[in-house]
Amino acid sequence: MDDSLTVQTDLFEHREVKPHFINPCCFGEDFAAWLKDRLSQFADSGRKFSKIIQEDYGWGFWVWHGKDPFWVAISYVGDGPQEAPALWVISVNYDPGLNLIKRLLHKPDLFALKQLRDDILQAVTSHSAIRIVPAPRYGQDSGSAAKPLDR
């Protein structure tokens, strides 16, 4: 189960590479903090949140609804600092971690996943400086599916 949303905004840092970044594209720390704050304001959601964590692709945080863990990730689309406008991908997925039994047998709360996705959409669309855009297309021809690289 994976849901993602591509947005365009210059509200969040995407030009200055910080000394604590894993790589030069680890922007999104402030975006993840903003989104986590917005999601925590939804009353009666029954959610618990982790601290924001840096990954090699950006930043993310865990959201638990009951015993179901969901991973929310913010990824900067680019190879390093770029000028405006910045593209970002927000993804949400159920992730039981390394628990093989839970991974194979547990059915996550799909309503909780849908509600989290809807709340992220509401948070993003409520700010006029954030615009939802189509996901980038990769490949030689934007009208066709991406082709594997020749070796």
C-alpha positions as YAML, in Angstrom:
chain: A
units: angstrom
residues:
- id: 1
  name: MET
  ca: [0.00, 0.00, 0.00]
- id: 2
  name: ASP
  ca: [1.60, 3.23, -1.09]
- id: 3
  name: ASP
  ca: [0.15, 6.63, -1.83]
- id: 4
  name: SER
  ca: [2.11, 9.61, -3.02]
- id: 5
  name: LEU
  ca: [1.46, 13.20, -3.91]
- id: 6
  name: THR
  ca: [3.71, 15.53, -5.92]
- id: 7
  name: VAL
  ca: [3.67, 19.19, -4.92]
- id: 8
  name: GLN
  ca: [5.44, 22.36, -5.95]
- id: 9
  name: THR
  ca: [6.36, 24.99, -3.38]
- id: 10
  name: ASP
  ca: [9.15, 27.31, -2.33]
- id: 11
  name: LEU
  ca: [8.01, 27.49, 1.29]
- id: 12
  name: PHE
  ca: [10.69, 25.06, 2.38]
- id: 13
  name: GLU
  ca: [14.48, 25.14, 2.13]
- id: 14
  name: HIS
  ca: [15.84, 23.61, -1.07]
- id: 15
  name: ARG
  ca: [18.96, 25.63, -1.80]
- id: 16
  name: GLU
  ca: [21.32, 25.46, 1.19]
- id: 17
  name: VAL
  ca: [22.94, 22.09, 1.86]
- id: 18
  name: LYS
  ca: [23.20, 21.68, 5.64]
- id: 19
  name: PRO
  ca: [26.25, 20.09, 7.32]
- id: 20
  name: HIS
  ca: [24.12, 17.32, 8.86]
- id: 21
  name: PHE
  ca: [22.67, 16.15, 5.52]
- id: 22
  name: ILE
  ca: [23.44, 12.57, 4.50]
- id: 23
  name: ASN
  ca: [23.79, 13.76, 0.91]
- id: 24
  name: PRO
  ca: [23.31, 17.05, -0.99]
- id: 25
  name: CYS
  ca: [19.65, 16.28, -1.75]
- id: 26
  name: CYS
  ca: [18.37, 15.72, 1.79]
- id: 27
  name: PHE
  ca: [16.13, 18.75, 1.79]
- id: 28
  name: GLY
  ca: [12.73, 18.56, 3.44]
- id: 29
  name: GLU
  ca: [13.51, 18.75, 7.16]
- id: 30
  name: ASP
  ca: [11.41, 21.89, 7.57]
- id: 31
  name: PHE
  ca: [8.70, 20.52, 5.26]
- id: 32
  name: ALA
  ca: [8.43, 17.31, 7.34]
- id: 33
  name: ALA
  ca: [8.24, 19.35, 10.56]
- id: 34
  name: TRP
  ca: [5.50, 21.54, 9.06]
- id: 35
  name: LEU
  ca: [3.48, 18.55, 7.86]
- id: 36
  name: LYS
  ca: [3.84, 16.67, 11.15]
- id: 37
  name: ASP
  ca: [2.66, 19.77, 13.01]
- id: 38
  name: ARG
  ca: [-0.39, 20.12, 10.74]
- id: 39
  name: LEU
  ca: [-1.30, 16.44, 11.11]
- id: 40
  name: SER
  ca: [-1.00, 16.59, 14.90]
- id: 41
  name: GLN
  ca: [-3.64, 19.35, 14.94]
- id: 42
  name: PHE
  ca: [-6.39, 17.07, 13.65]
- id: 43
  name: ALA
  ca: [-8.55, 16.43, 16.70]
- id: 44
  name: ASP
  ca: [-9.43, 12.91, 17.81]
- id: 45
  name: SER
  ca: [-7.24, 11.24, 15.22]
- id: 46
  name: GLY
  ca: [-5.88, 8.75, 17.77]
- id: 47
  name: ARG
  ca: [-2.43, 9.06, 16.22]
- id: 48
  name: LYS
  ca: [1.02, 9.02, 17.76]
- id: 49
  name: PHE
  ca: [4.01, 10.53, 15.97]
- id: 50
  name: SER
  ca: [7.74, 9.81, 16.00]
- id: 51
  name: LYS
  ca: [10.48, 12.36, 15.75]
- id: 52
  name: ILE
  ca: [11.43, 13.43, 12.24]
- id: 53
  name: ILE
  ca: [14.09, 11.15, 10.78]
- id: 54
  name: GLN
  ca: [16.55, 11.85, 7.97]
- id: 55
  name: GLU
  ca: [16.83, 9.27, 5.20]
- id: 56
  name: ASP
  ca: [19.04, 9.33, 2.12]
- id: 57
  name: TYR
  ca: [16.06, 10.49, 0.03]
- id: 58
  name: GLY
  ca: [14.75, 13.17, 2.40]
- id: 59
  name: TRP
  ca: [12.90, 13.20, 5.73]
- id: 60
  name: GLY
  ca: [10.06, 11.28, 7.27]
- id: 61
  name: PHE
  ca: [8.24, 10.31, 10.41]
- id: 62
  name: TRP
  ca: [6.19, 7.42, 11.74]
- id: 63
  name: VAL
  ca: [2.51, 7.77, 12.45]
- id: 64
  name: TRP
  ca: [0.87, 5.05, 14.53]
- id: 65
  name: HIS
  ca: [-2.84, 4.49, 14.57]
- id: 66
  name: GLY
  ca: [-3.36, 1.82, 17.20]
- id: 67
  name: LYS
  ca: [-0.76, -0.81, 16.38]
- id: 68
  name: ASP
  ca: [-0.55, 0.07, 12.69]
- id: 69
  name: PRO
  ca: [2.64, 1.92, 11.71]
- id: 70
  name: PHE
  ca: [2.49, 4.26, 8.72]
- id: 71
  name: TRP
  ca: [5.56, 5.94, 7.24]
- id: 72
  name: VAL
  ca: [5.19, 9.50, 5.91]
- id: 73
  name: ALA
  ca: [8.13, 10.61, 3.74]
- id: 74
  name: ILE
  ca: [9.04, 13.93, 2.15]
- id: 75
  name: SER
  ca: [11.38, 13.68, -0.83]
- id: 76
  name: TYR
  ca: [12.93, 16.54, -2.75]
- id: 77
  name: VAL
  ca: [12.87, 15.96, -6.51]
- id: 78
  name: GLY
  ca: [16.27, 17.00, -7.81]
- id: 79
  name: ASP
  ca: [19.97, 16.28, -7.83]
- id: 80
  name: GLY
  ca: [20.94, 19.07, -5.46]
- id: 81
  name: PRO
  ca: [20.17, 22.71, -4.77]
- id: 82
  name: GLN
  ca: [18.02, 24.24, -7.47]
- id: 83
  name: GLU
  ca: [16.19, 27.46, -8.05]
- id: 84
  name: ALA
  ca: [12.45, 27.83, -7.74]
- id: 85
  name: PRO
  ca: [10.05, 26.18, -8.05]
- id: 86
  name: ALA
  ca: [10.94, 23.13, -5.98]
- id: 87
  name: LEU
  ca: [9.20, 19.79, -6.53]
- id: 88
  name: TRP
  ca: [8.51, 17.46, -3.62]
- id: 89
  name: VAL
  ca: [6.93, 14.03, -3.23]
- id: 90
  name: ILE
  ca: [4.97, 13.18, -0.11]
- id: 91
  name: SER
  ca: [4.42, 9.45, 0.27]
- id: 92
  name: VAL
  ca: [2.44, 7.45, 2.81]
- id: 93
  name: ASN
  ca: [2.58, 3.71, 3.27]
- id: 94
  name: TYR
  ca: [1.84, 1.00, 5.78]
- id: 95
  name: ASP
  ca: [5.11, -0.48, 7.00]
- id: 96
  name: PRO
  ca: [5.16, -3.21, 9.65]
- id: 97
  name: GLY
  ca: [8.96, -3.20, 9.67]
- id: 98
  name: LEU
  ca: [10.85, -6.46, 10.06]
- id: 99
  name: ASN
  ca: [7.99, -8.32, 11.73]
- id: 100
  name: LEU
  ca: [7.49, -11.10, 9.17]
- id: 101
  name: ILE
  ca: [4.32, -12.48, 10.77]
- id: 102
  name: LYS
  ca: [2.72, -9.04, 10.85]
- id: 103
  name: ARG
  ca: [3.90, -8.38, 7.30]
- id: 104
  name: LEU
  ca: [2.31, -11.59, 6.02]
- id: 105
  name: LEU
  ca: [-0.80, -12.00, 8.16]
- id: 106
  name: HIS
  ca: [-1.84, -8.63, 9.57]
- id: 107
  name: LYS
  ca: [-4.32, -6.53, 7.64]
- id: 108
  name: PRO
  ca: [-3.73, -2.85, 8.35]
- id: 109
  name: ASP
  ca: [-6.57, -0.46, 9.12]
- id: 110
  name: LEU
  ca: [-7.28, 0.79, 5.60]
- id: 111
  name: PHE
  ca: [-9.63, 3.47, 6.92]
- id: 112
  name: ALA
  ca: [-6.80, 4.86, 9.09]
- id: 113
  name: LEU
  ca: [-4.50, 4.91, 6.04]
- id: 114
  name: LYS
  ca: [-7.16, 6.66, 3.95]
- id: 115
  name: GLN
  ca: [-7.81, 9.20, 6.73]
- id: 116
  name: LEU
  ca: [-4.08, 9.94, 7.06]
- id: 117
  name: ARG
  ca: [-3.80, 10.38, 3.30]
- id: 118
  name: ASP
  ca: [-6.86, 12.65, 3.27]
- id: 119
  name: ASP
  ca: [-5.50, 14.72, 6.18]
- id: 120
  name: ILE
  ca: [-2.19, 15.18, 4.34]
- id: 121
  name: LEU
  ca: [-4.09, 16.30, 1.26]
- id: 122
  name: GLN
  ca: [-6.13, 18.74, 3.35]
- id: 123
  name: ALA
  ca: [-3.00, 20.14, 5.03]
- id: 124
  name: VAL
  ca: [-1.27, 20.65, 1.69]
- id: 125
  name: THR
  ca: [-4.23, 22.14, -0.15]
- id: 126
  name: SER
  ca: [-5.02, 24.51, 2.73]
- id: 127
  name: HIS
  ca: [-1.85, 26.51, 2.03]
- id: 128
  name: SER
  ca: [-2.02, 28.70, -1.07]
- id: 129
  name: ALA
  ca: [1.75, 28.51, -1.64]
- id: 130
  name: ILE
  ca: [1.64, 24.73, -2.13]
- id: 131
  name: ARG
  ca: [0.37, 23.44, -5.45]
- id: 132
  name: ILE
  ca: [-0.36, 19.84, -6.41]
- id: 133
  name: VAL
  ca: [1.26, 18.94, -9.74]
- id: 134
  name: PRO
  ca: [1.52, 15.79, -11.87]
- id: 135
  name: ALA
  ca: [4.32, 13.42, -10.94]
- id: 136
  name: PRO
  ca: [7.43, 13.79, -13.10]
- id: 137
  name: ARG
  ca: [7.64, 11.38, -16.01]
- id: 138
  name: TYR
  ca: [10.91, 9.69, -16.80]
- id: 139
  name: GLY
  ca: [12.06, 8.14, -20.05]
- id: 140
  name: GLN
  ca: [12.99, 9.21, -23.55]
- id: 141
  name: ASP
  ca: [9.45, 10.09, -24.57]
- id: 142
  name: SER
  ca: [7.05, 11.65, -22.07]
- id: 143
  name: GLY
  ca: [4.22, 9.89, -23.91]
- id: 144
  name: SER
  ca: [5.56, 6.41, -23.23]
- id: 145
  name: ALA
  ca: [6.58, 4.37, -20.25]
- id: 146
  name: ALA
  ca: [10.12, 4.70, -18.96]
- id: 147
  name: LYS
  ca: [12.54, 2.38, -20.73]
- id: 148
  name: PRO
  ca: [15.36, 0.52, -18.99]
- id: 149
  name: LEU
  ca: [18.83, 1.97, -19.39]
- id: 150
  name: ASP
  ca: [21.10, 0.23, -21.91]
- id: 151
  name: ARG
  ca: [24.22, -1.32, -20.43]
...
